[in-house]
Amino acid sequence: MSIHKSIVQVFENNMGNRITPELAAGMVRSLIDILAAGVQQQAQADDAPQQDAGQQEGSHGMV
């Protein structure tokens, strides 16, 4: 699920609920978790091409 859809879902799930400190804190925690997961996925995606390039360079060595 995309980050945008996850954030929308957090707010849709709480529509109509009276905002209490507990609910607000839970929503903030959910948003932080969603953003942290997105950053982790982006970091893994950024590292993947570098690892592939290193493996390709090593495969062209002398036999």
C-alpha positions as a printed Julia matrix, in Angstrom:
63×3 Matrix{Float64}:
   0.0     0.0     0.0
   1.33    3.46   -0.82
   2.21    5.96    1.87
  -0.54    8.29    0.68
  -3.22    5.6     0.9
  -2.01    4.55    4.34
  -2.21    8.11    5.66
  -5.67    8.58    4.15
  -6.79    5.35    5.8
  -5.64    6.58    9.24
  -7.83    9.67    8.91
 -10.79    7.83    7.34
 -10.81    5.27   10.15
 -11.12    8.05   12.71
 -13.69   10.23   10.95
 -16.67   10.91   13.16
 -14.8     9.99   16.33
 -14.44   12.6    19.01
 -10.8    13.65   19.08
  -9.36   12.81   22.46
  -5.73   13.08   23.51
  -5.45    9.3    23.29
  -6.91    9.19   19.77
  -4.7    12.05   18.6
  -1.62   10.35   20.06
  -2.55    7.08   18.35
  -2.99    8.85   15.02
   0.39   10.55   15.37
   2.04    7.22   16.22
   0.39    5.64   13.16
   1.61    8.44   10.91
   5.15    8.12   12.28
   5.1     4.36   11.68
   3.85    4.84    8.11
   6.49    7.45    7.33
   9.27    5.37    8.92
   8.27    2.35    6.83
   8.3     4.52    3.7
  11.77    5.84    4.49
  13.04    2.31    5.14
  11.59    1.07    1.82
  13.18    4.01   -0.01
  16.56    3.34    1.61
  16.39   -0.32    0.59
  15.45    0.65   -2.96
  18.38    3.09   -3.11
  20.83    0.42   -1.9
  19.67   -2.29   -4.33
  21.22   -0.86   -7.56
  24.56   -0.3    -5.83
  24.7    -3.92   -4.69
  23.82   -5.16   -8.19
  26.53   -2.98   -9.75
  29.11   -4.39   -7.34
  28.12   -7.95   -8.18
  28.32   -7.25  -11.9
  31.78   -5.72  -11.59
  33.02   -8.78   -9.71
  31.66  -11.17  -12.33
  33.78   -9.62  -15.1
  37.09  -10.44  -13.46
  39.74  -12.84  -14.71
  39.0   -16.55  -14.53
